[in-house]
Amino acid sequence: MKRVRPADMTEMYALRADTIDYFFPERDDEVESWAKIASEYGDDVLHLMCGTGEILVGLAKKGFNVTGIDLTESMIYQAEENLEDEGIENFDLIVEDARSFKVGKKFDFIFISTGDFHHFLEQEDINLVLGRIFAHLRPGGAVAIELFQPNDQDFKRPEKRYRPFRETPPGLKVWKVNRSSYHADSQILEIVERLHVEEEGEIVEGEYDIQLQLHTEEQIEHMLKDAGFEDVKHLHKDDLVGEHDSWIVLAKR
């Protein structure tokens, strides 16, 4: 059995690239929510930290001009394959860091989905990300970030095993186990996760530690205003399509 313990976030997502989508339900509702929000601003859309591009596929099918940026090459390779498999030709995919990306155009709408913004633990990194987003939005364009609410008290959750939400191809077996803890004073959620992948008799297991910095609505609103954004709104489940444990903060340049 091969075991991998990634040293950083890039290695962690490289390990997960081929299997991560199996642990999400089908994303039709997510696509509908993002399309509904983006349509108020225009057709040129950038998905920052886009992963395997499943949401980009859905938006492209609805007529948006889509660009995806992710730091992990294997995620971008998977996104390219997903888009091409659907016969989509009008897209751009770029391997870049969200803190320093440079694209030679401005967008109508930029978004970060699935709580990926929480990976930025330091205020300096948050400022860099928001600054890059601001620089790549046309005047009147908007940014939207999907976030999870912090808890008001500490907790520790025991190890739990997760099986895929979707059917896997013949010969592929995947599952993961994780345990988590939360520190209310720092608003840091810590997750230790072990991924098991068995394909055609070959087994790979990877374990990785994830730290997520959560934010209150007031905190994220201040960050956006400090970065130059205005007209900040908070969208909750009644404003979105389907079931959501998260909320989306929306702001205009």
PELIN-V240020 format. One record per residue. N is the residue number from 1. PSI is psi in whole degrees, -180 to 180 (none if undefined). BURIAL is 1 if it has 16 or more other C-alpha atoms within 10 Angstrom, else 0. Layout:
n = (N/N)
psi = (PSI/PSI)
burial = (BURIAL/BURIAL)
This chain:
n = (1/2/3/4/5/6/7/8/9/10/11/12/13/14/15/16/17/18/19/20/21/22/23/24/25/26/27/28/29/30/31/32/33/34/35/36/37/38/39/40/41/42/43/44/45/46/47/48/49/50/51/52/53/54/55/56/57/58/59/60/61/62/63/64/65/66/67/68/69/70/71/72/73/74/75/76/77/78/79/80/81/82/83/84/85/86/87/88/89/90/91/92/93/94/95/96/97/98/99/100/101/102/103/104/105/106/107/108/109/110/111/112/113/114/115/116/117/118/119/120/121/122/123/124/125/126/127/128/129/130/131/132/133/134/135/136/137/138/139/140/141/142/143/144/145/146/147/148/149/150/151/152/153/154/155/156/157/158/159/160/161/162/163/164/165/166/167/168/169/170/171/172/173/174/175/176/177/178/179/180/181/182/183/184/185/186/187/188/189/190/191/192/193/194/195/196/197/198/199/200/201/202/203/204/205/206/207/208/209/210/211/212/213/214/215/216/217/218/219/220/221/222/223/224/225/226/227/228/229/230/231/232/233/234/235/236/237/238/239/240/241/242/243/244/245/246/247/248/249/250/251/252/253)
psi = (130/131/139/131/97/143/-22/178/-36/-45/-38/-47/-28/-39/-34/-9/-42/-14/-11/-36/-23/-21/12/143/167/145/24/-44/-40/-46/-44/-42/-48/-38/-41/-43/-48/-34/-19/-12/-26/-173/-21/110/135/123/107/134/55/-11/-135/4/15/-40/-37/-41/-49/-42/-39/-40/-24/3/2/149/113/141/137/138/133/148/-22/117/-42/-30/-43/-39/-42/-39/-43/-43/-42/-43/-44/-36/-27/6/19/129/-28/81/159/135/134/134/106/159/133/-21/-13/13/148/119/138/43/165/151/158/-32/131/135/154/122/174/26/14/-25/-27/-14/-20/110/-30/143/-34/-43/-40/-45/-40/-44/-49/-35/-41/-41/-48/-43/-23/8/139/154/130/-10/175/153/144/135/126/131/163/142/137/154/159/4/157/153/159/128/132/169/137/141/137/131/162/147/-23/158/133/158/158/136/-4/126/128/144/164/156/134/160/153/158/155/139/107/-32/-38/-13/35/126/123/132/129/121/142/125/132/123/124/118/121/42/-11/131/132/131/133/140/138/152/133/131/130/130/111/162/146/166/-40/-42/-47/-32/-43/-41/-44/-42/-38/-29/-2/-1/160/177/52/132/152/121/126/-174/-30/-19/-7/172/130/-169/138/135/2/176/165/128/135/134/153/150/none)
burial = (0/0/0/1/0/1/0/0/1/0/1/1/1/1/1/0/1/0/1/1/1/1/0/0/0/0/0/0/1/1/1/1/0/1/1/0/1/1/0/0/1/0/1/1/1/1/1/1/1/1/1/1/1/1/1/1/1/1/1/1/0/0/0/1/1/1/1/1/1/1/1/1/1/1/1/1/1/1/1/1/0/1/1/0/0/0/0/0/0/0/1/0/1/1/1/1/0/1/1/0/1/0/0/0/0/1/1/1/1/1/1/1/1/1/1/1/1/1/0/1/0/0/0/0/0/1/1/1/1/1/1/1/1/1/0/1/1/1/0/0/1/1/1/1/1/1/1/1/0/1/1/0/0/0/0/0/0/0/0/0/0/0/0/1/0/0/0/0/0/0/0/0/1/1/1/1/0/1/0/1/1/1/1/0/0/0/1/1/1/1/1/0/1/1/1/1/1/0/0/0/0/0/0/1/1/1/1/1/1/0/1/1/1/1/1/0/1/0/0/1/1/0/0/1/0/0/1/0/1/1/0/1/0/0/1/0/0/0/0/1/1/0/0/0/0/0/1/1/1/1/1/1/1)
